Amino acid sequence: MTVPPPLLLLEGACSTAAAVSPADAAPAADVVLDRLEGAWAEGRLVGLAHPAERAALAAALGLESGLPLAGSPAAGSPADGQPLPAGPAVVIGSGGSQGARRWCLQPLEHLQASARASAAWLESLGLEPAHCLHLNPLPLHHVSGLLPLVRCRAWGAAMRRLEPAWLRDPALLAAACPLPQDRPVLLSLVPTQLVRLIEHPQGRAWLQACAVIWVGGAPLACGTAAQARRHGLRLAPCYGATETAAMVAALPPARFLAGEEGCGTPLADVALRLDPAGSGALEVRTARLATGWLEGGRLRPLERDGEGWWRSGDAARLEGGRLTLLGRLDGALHSGGETLFPESLEARLQAAASAAGLPLAALLLLGLDHPEWGQQLAALVRPLPEADGPALLQALEAITTSWRPAERPRQWRLCPPLAPGPSGKWERARWRRWWWREL
């Protein structure tokens, strides 16, 4: 069977297999949406990426060298890669769930299955998905920015895209996108976006009108969660990955407001477990796992065991079916014979700092090599504006004096530019370089 040529869509430029160079003019978001849906209607494979990743996506699709995709009539032997599945699909960048950037292939039917599962979750809260307005502030090349489109098409609901500039200016957001009173409003955010809004009175008031605010992509700081509860924001911390077609577990807002931590329980079409071998890795089984990932125009199957379990790169705890993330396995530190997860310790310290009323804006723990301990923790700290930085460091260090020796940061440093990356995730390698550069 002939496979239609792939379409490479950039939010800023578009091309096909026959013409990889950017278009003369960057299409507006609605044009990109139209081209995406048109390509799917033709049964085509679509690659989505930020313009800065154009070359990487083109290479993954096999367009850079002009190689045909495996499964097309001119493709190489099966040893070169597995045939692509027929039908509409998307290739989208993984956030590094297994420690490296990958270009995952997700059939449209998997995305639609994810939409059905999130609809069932909303119905369990008493919300009618078709009656909701789904706001989308995330880019299409992010799986959580693509899913609102798929959900709304599947549900028959309305979707509105939010301009990135609005999220950086809460007053502008409130003026540009007043929220309706006659229907529930759904919103997906990464923590960085949430923090910008929650710290501004108009941003908080705007968020208070949302029925569900899914928050994922990075850990939700305890201080931010506490602030959200004080203001009655209906957050739904969730967990998912590109490989799982987005959300696989979510905490209902009522349980979040009641003080429950973590990411809730799995959606109806998902099973979760911890690695039986004892690594602590979270494993996922669902029919909507990615088919595989593309490399040089060849499809590499997604790794899973004989029972269909896919191992994520995240350490987790499951208690009574409730999911709590501990941190990235590839970011785990080994100090004095103990395994530490910096994200968990950061959350613990942020919660203590919030309870003590300390002027802490951002905190990052790094592992530095040590001849005796293997690694020891060091802390980068950004105070709130006008705060006494040295005094803040002393107060934070005092909080940790009662912690186990391996958990206590042994070096502390003020870092005025400290902030997560655009996706809300910490670029730890970058800040480790900053540490050594500023010595």
FENKA-V892971 format. One line per field, one symbol per residue. ss: DSSP state (2 for helix, 1 for strand, 0 for the rest). psi: psi as a letter, one per 20 degrees, with the letter a starting at -180 (. if undefined). burial: b if it has 24 or more other ideal C-beta (glycine too) atoms within 12 Angstrom, else e. Layout:
BEGIN
ss=???
psi=???
burial=???
END
This chain:
BEGIN
ss=0000001111001111001000000000222222222222200011111022222222222000000000000000022201000000111110000000001111122222222222222222000022201111000000222222222222200111100222200222222200000000111110222222220022222222000111100000022222222200001111111222011111002222200000001100011111000000111111000001111001111000000001111111111001111111222011100111022222222222222000011111111111000111111111100000222222222222220022200011110000000000000222222222200
psi=pppqqqpopqmiqqrahiniqqrhppqrhhgggghghgghhjkqppppqqhijgggggghijhgjjqqqpirhjrarhhirqqqqqrqrqpqpqjlikiqpqnqpoqhhghhhgghghghgghiijqoghiqpoqojqqhjphihhhhggghhhikrqqpqpphhhhinhggghhhmqpqijqqpqppqqhgggghghipghgghghiiphpnpoahqqoqhgggggghhjkpmqnprparhhjlbpiqqpqhhhghijprakbrqrhkqqqrqohijijppqppqikqqhbqpokjpppqppqaijjppprjpqrpookipppphrphijqqookjqpqohgghghghhghgghikqmphqpppqppqphgifqqqqppporqqjqoghhggggghhhihirqghippiqpppnhjpqrrhiiqpnhhghhhgghhj.
burial=eebbbbbbbbbbbbbbbeebeeeeeeeebeebbebbbebbeebbbbbbbbbebbebbbbbbbbeeebbbbbbeebeeeeebbbbbebbbbbbbbbbbbeeebbbbbbbbbbbbbbbbbbbbbeebebebeebbbbbbbbbbbbbbbbbbbbbbbbebbbbbbebebbeebeebbeebebeeeebbbbbbbbbbbbbbbebebbbebbbbbbbbbbbbbbbbbbbbbbbbebebbbbbbbbbbbbbbbbbbbbbeebbeebbbbbbbbbbbbbbbeeeeebbbbbbbbbbbbbbbbbbbbeebeeeeeebbbbbbbbbbeeebbbbbbbbebbbebeeebbbbbbbbbbbbbbbbeeebbbbbbbbbbbeeeeeebbbbbbbbbeeeeebeebbebbbebbeebeebbbbbebbbbeebbbebbbbbebeebbebbeeee
END
